[in-house]
Amino acid sequence: MIKDQNYSFLEQKVHQLAFSSSSLQNILADIENSLFEERWKNIKVKQPIFICSLPRAGTTILLEALNTHPSLATYHYRDMPFILTPYLWQKFSHRFHHAGIKKERSHLDGIVVNTDSPEAFEEVIWKLAAPSDYKHSTIPLCLDAKDKLQTLLHKQIKKIIAVRMKENGSASRYISKNNANIARTKVISSLYPDSIILVPFRDPFEQAISLLRQHNHFSTLHRDSHFSKIYMKSIGHYEFGALHKPIAFPKLKRFIGGHQFSELNYWLAYWLAAFTHLSRLPNIKLIGYESLCSNAKLGIKCLSEELQLDCNQPIIDSMSNKLHPNTQQRFDNHDVDPQLKKACIECYEHLLSRCILQK
């Protein structure tokens, strides 16, 4: 939903104003805290769920499926652009709010959304807490929690629960989708020891092709649409296009070598660096997207048990209906480096052996 035609001239200007500096949002946050803090002050953050992965692994669809559960609370598109003040923004904007007709999102990948759809906005908090992490060509791994981050993130989670609870009295447990959190699993676990970190993954070759296609697509979009580039930068989405910044996984430089963003080998190498690192982490739950979709209802039932979600059959049916299995294999390996191919296959097999859902 970041095509220029999806936003009026006024909406674009409001967005640009909101993110022109952190001062305005901080001032509004102070106002919101002084007026409404009692609404979230006593909310307990219990067993938050963090969905993260390299893009194109099914994170959006997994969020949409789980967001069907009435007990879960997450960001919605309508929380933009005043991310730090969701409660104040809701009170102001609700009189103008209408969900609208669902439209295909800017990825052109068949996923349709409207203002009531869940979305990934949590990265705004991480950017505010550590702006220096985004000044270079890569995003560093985050190993320690800064005090500012802990304060901002905890308060923001409580605010989102409060806003969603106001709309739906059952929404008492936080869930987010933020792909960049694969760089912060240690920090998340230290801040929330009872948190559950879900990391979906796909066949490396299929995922790499999808990554390359989206990179090419967003490179064109960023060239032709100034607002789309502003929008993605403001919310910290550096996955593709002119804004692309890879996460500095330990073996990133070694695997990527001289490969360029425009090459399939680059995205395979990035996949390998990411999941070589992730496959060794003890504090995450790996989910094979193909395994989840191969028997959607059983997969959702097993996943719900892992997450300790109470689900009756209608909820399981509703969640499983959101899943979209891959219908075709698109991989053609004639341009893939043989050693890279071998390493990806080995890593993928290891991931499958650790997957919480088995075919």
C-alpha positions in Angstrom: 0.0 0.0 0.0 2.7 2.5 -0.8 1.8 3.4 -4.3 1.3 7.1 -4.7 -2.2 6.6 -6.0 -3.2 4.8 -2.7 -2.5 8.0 -0.8 -4.1 11.4 -1.3 -1.9 14.5 -1.5 -3.0 15.5 2.0 -2.2 12.0 3.4 1.3 12.1 1.8 2.0 15.5 3.4 0.7 14.4 6.8 3.0 11.4 6.6 6.0 13.5 5.6 5.2 15.9 8.4 5.0 13.1 11.0 8.4 11.7 10.0 10.2 15.0 9.2 11.9 14.8 12.6 11.5 12.9 15.8 10.5 16.1 17.7 6.9 16.2 16.6 6.2 12.5 17.4 8.0 12.9 20.8 5.9 16.0 21.7 2.7 14.1 20.7 3.9 11.1 22.7 4.3 13.3 25.8 0.8 14.7 25.3 -0.6 11.2 24.9 1.2 9.9 28.0 0.0 12.8 30.1 -3.6 12.3 29.0 -4.1 8.6 28.7 -1.3 6.7 30.4 -3.8 5.3 32.9 -5.3 3.3 30.0 -2.1 1.1 29.6 -0.2 1.7 32.9 -1.3 -1.6 34.4 -1.3 -3.8 31.3 1.1 -6.8 31.7 3.2 -7.9 28.7 3.0 -11.6 28.8 4.3 -14.1 26.2 4.7 -11.6 23.4 5.1 -13.2 19.9 7.7 -11.8 17.5 7.6 -13.0 13.9 10.8 -12.4 11.9 12.8 -13.7 9.1 14.3 -12.7 5.8 11.6 -11.3 3.6 9.6 -13.6 1.4 9.4 -16.3 3.9 5.7 -16.0 4.6 6.0 -13.6 7.6 3.1 -11.4 6.4 0.8 -14.3 5.8 1.7 -15.9 9.1 0.9 -12.6 10.9 -2.4 -12.3 9.0 -3.3 -15.9 10.0 -2.4 -15.4 13.7 -4.0 -12.0 13.9 -7.3 -13.7 13.3 -7.1 -14.9 16.9 -9.1 -12.5 19.1 -6.5 -12.5 21.9 -3.7 -11.1 19.8 -2.9 -7.4 19.3 -0.7 -5.9 16.6 -0.1 -2.8 14.5 -2.6 -2.0 11.7 -2.1 0.1 8.6 -4.4 2.8 10.1 -1.8 3.3 12.9 0.3 5.2 10.4 1.8 7.8 10.5 1.8 8.6 14.2 3.3 5.3 15.3 4.4 6.5 18.8 0.9 7.8 19.6 -1.6 5.0 18.6 -4.1 5.9 21.3 -4.2 9.6 20.6 -4.2 9.0 16.8 -7.1 6.6 17.1 -9.2 9.0 19.1 -8.6 11.7 16.4 -8.8 9.5 13.3 -11.7 7.2 14.2 -14.3 9.6 13.0 -12.7 9.5 9.5 -11.9 5.8 9.6 -13.2 3.4 7.1 -11.6 0.1 6.2 -12.0 0.5 2.5 -11.8 -2.0 -0.3 -8.9 -4.3 0.0 -6.2 -3.6 -2.7 -3.1 -5.6 -3.7 -0.2 -4.3 -1.7 2.8 -2.6 -3.5 4.7 -5.9 -3.6 2.3 -7.1 -6.3 2.4 -10.6 -4.7 -1.4 -11.3 -4.4 -1.7 -10.2 -0.8 -4.6 -7.7 -0.5 -4.8 -5.2 2.4 -6.8 -2.3 3.7 -6.5 0.0 6.7 -7.7 -2.8 9.1 -5.0 -5.2 7.9 -2.0 -6.0 10.2 1.3 -4.4 9.3 5.0 -4.2 10.3 5.6 -0.9 12.0 7.7 -2.0 15.1 10.9 -1.1 13.3 10.2 2.6 13.9 10.9 2.0 17.6 14.2 0.4 17.0 15.2 3.3 14.7 14.4 5.8 17.4 16.3 3.9 20.0 19.4 3.4 17.9 19.5 5.7 14.8 23.2 5.2 14.3 22.6 1.6 13.3 21.1 2.8 10.0 23.8 5.2 8.9 26.0 2.6 7.1 25.6 0.1 4.3 24.7 -2.8 6.6 22.5 -3.1 9.8 24.5 -4.5 12.7 23.5 -7.4 14.9 22.1 -6.0 18.1 23.5 -7.9 21.2 22.6 -5.6 24.1 19.5 -3.7 25.0 19.8 0.0 25.5 17.8 1.6 28.2 16.0 3.9 25.7 15.0 0.9 23.7 13.7 -1.0 26.6 11.6 1.9 27.7 10.3 2.8 24.3 9.5 -0.8 23.2 7.8 -1.8 26.4 5.6 1.3 26.5 4.8 0.9 22.8 3.7 -2.7 23.2 1.4 -1.8 26.1 -0.1 1.0 24.0 -0.8 -1.3 21.1 -2.5 -3.8 23.4 -4.5 -0.9 24.9 -5.7 0.3 21.5 -6.6 -3.1 20.2 -8.3 -4.0 23.5 -10.4 -0.9 23.1 -11.6 -2.3 19.8 -11.7 -5.9 20.9 -11.9 -6.6 24.6 -10.1 -10.0 24.2 -6.9 -8.5 22.6 -4.5 -8.8 25.4 -1.3 -10.4 24.0 1.2 -8.6 21.7 2.3 -10.0 18.3 4.4 -8.3 15.8 6.0 -8.9 12.4 9.3 -7.3 12.0 11.8 -9.0 9.7 14.8 -7.0 11.0 14.3 -8.7 14.4 16.3 -11.6 13.2 19.2 -9.3 14.1 17.9 -9.0 17.7 16.8 -12.3 19.0 19.2 -12.2 21.9 18.0 -8.8 23.0 14.3 -9.8 22.6 14.8 -12.9 24.8 16.6 -10.8 27.4 13.9 -8.2 27.5 11.0 -10.7 27.4 12.2 -14.2 28.7 8.7 -15.6 28.1 8.6 -14.3 24.5 8.1 -16.6 21.5 10.2 -15.8 18.4 8.8 -17.4 15.3 11.2 -17.6 12.3 9.6 -19.0 9.1 11.8 -20.0 6.2 11.3 -21.3 2.7 13.3 -23.4 0.2 16.4 -21.2 -0.3 16.1 -21.2 -4.1 12.5 -20.3 -4.2 13.0 -17.6 -1.5 16.0 -16.2 -3.3 14.1 -15.8 -6.5 11.3 -14.0 -4.7 13.8 -11.7 -3.0 15.5 -10.9 -6.3 12.1 -10.2 -8.0 11.1 -7.9 -5.2 14.4 -6.1 -5.2 14.0 -5.4 -8.9 10.4 -4.4 -8.4 11.1 -1.9 -5.6 14.2 -0.5 -7.4 11.8 0.5 -10.2 9.2 1.7 -7.7 11.7 3.8 -5.7 12.9 5.4 -9.0 9.4 6.3 -10.2 7.7 7.1 -6.9 9.4 9.5 -4.5 6.8 8.9 -1.8 7.2 5.1 -1.8 10.9 5.6 -1.0 10.1 8.1 1.8 7.5 5.8 3.2 9.7 2.7 3.4 12.6 4.7 4.8 10.5 6.3 7.5 9.3 2.9 8.8 12.7 1.3 8.5 12.1 -1.2 5.7 15.5 -1.6 4.1 14.9 -5.0 2.5 14.8 -4.1 -1.2 15.3 -1.5 -3.8 17.3 1.7 -3.5 17.2 1.4 0.3 18.5 -2.1 0.6 20.8 -2.6 3.6 21.6 -6.2 4.5 21.9 -7.3 8.1 25.6 -7.9 9.0 25.5 -11.6 9.8 28.8 -13.0 10.8 29.6 -14.7 7.5 27.9 -12.2 5.2 31.0 -10.8 3.5 32.5 -14.3 3.0 29.3 -15.8 1.4 28.4 -12.8 -0.7 31.9 -12.2 -2.1 31.6 -10.0 -5.2 28.0 -10.8 -6.0 25.8 -7.8 -6.7 22.2 -7.0 -5.6 21.0 -7.7 -9.1 22.3 -11.3 -9.1 20.5 -14.4 -7.8 23.7 -15.6 -6.2 23.7 -12.5 -4.0 20.3 -13.3 -2.5 21.2 -17.0 -2.1 24.3 -15.9 -0.3 22.3 -13.5 1.9 19.9 -16.4 2.7 22.8 -18.6 3.6 24.4 -16.0 5.9 21.1 -15.3 7.6 20.0 -18.9 8.2 23.5 -20.2 9.1 23.4 -17.7 11.9 19.7 -18.4 12.8 20.0 -22.1 12.7 22.4 -22.0 15.7 20.2 -19.9 17.9 18.5 -21.8 20.8 15.8 -19.2 21.5 13.8 -19.3 18.3 11.1 -21.5 16.8 11.8 -22.4 13.2 8.8 -22.9 10.9 9.1 -24.4 7.4 6.6 -22.5 5.4 6.0 -25.3 3.0 5.5 -27.7 5.9 3.0 -25.3 7.5 1.0 -25.0 4.3 1.1 -28.6 3.2 -1.6 -29.4 5.8 -2.8 -25.9 6.9 -5.4 -26.9 9.5 -3.0 -29.4 11.2 -0.2 -26.9 10.9 -2.2 -24.1 12.6 -3.4 -26.5 15.3 0.1 -27.5 16.1 1.4 -23.9 16.0 -1.5 -22.7 18.2 -0.5 -25.3 20.8 3.2 -24.1 20.6 1.9 -20.5 21.2 -0.5 -21.6 24.0 -3.5 -20.1 22.1 -6.9 -21.4 22.9 -8.4 -22.3 19.5 -11.8 -23.8 18.6 -12.4 -25.3 15.2 -13.8 -22.1 13.7 -10.7 -20.1 14.7 -8.4 -22.8 13.3 -10.4 -22.8 10.1 -10.2 -19.0 9.9 -6.5 -18.9 10.5 -5.7 -21.7 8.1 -7.7 -20.1 5.3 -5.1 -17.3 5.3 -2.2 -19.6 4.3 -1.2 -19.8 0.7 1.0 -22.7 -0.3 3.4 -22.3 -3.2 1.8 -23.7 -6.3 4.8 -23.9 -8.6 8.5 -24.3 -8.5 10.3 -21.4 -10.3 13.9 -22.3 -9.6 16.3 -22.6 -12.5 19.8 -23.2 -11.2 21.9 -22.7 -14.3 23.4 -19.4 -12.9 24.0 -20.6 -9.4 27.4 -21.1 -8.0 27.8 -24.9 -7.3 29.4 -24.4 -3.9 26.8 -21.9 -2.8 24.0 -24.3 -4.0 25.5 -27.1 -2.0 25.8 -25.0 1.2 22.2 -23.8 0.9 20.9 -27.3 0.5 22.8 -28.5 3.6 21.6 -25.5 5.6 18.0 -26.0 4.5 18.1 -29.7 5.5 19.4 -28.7 8.9 16.7 -26.1 9.3 14.1 -28.7 8.5 15.5 -31.0 11.1 14.9 -28.2 13.7 11.5 -27.2 12.4 8.7 -27.3 15.0 6.3 -28.5 12.4 7.1 -31.6 10.4 5.5 -32.7 7.2 
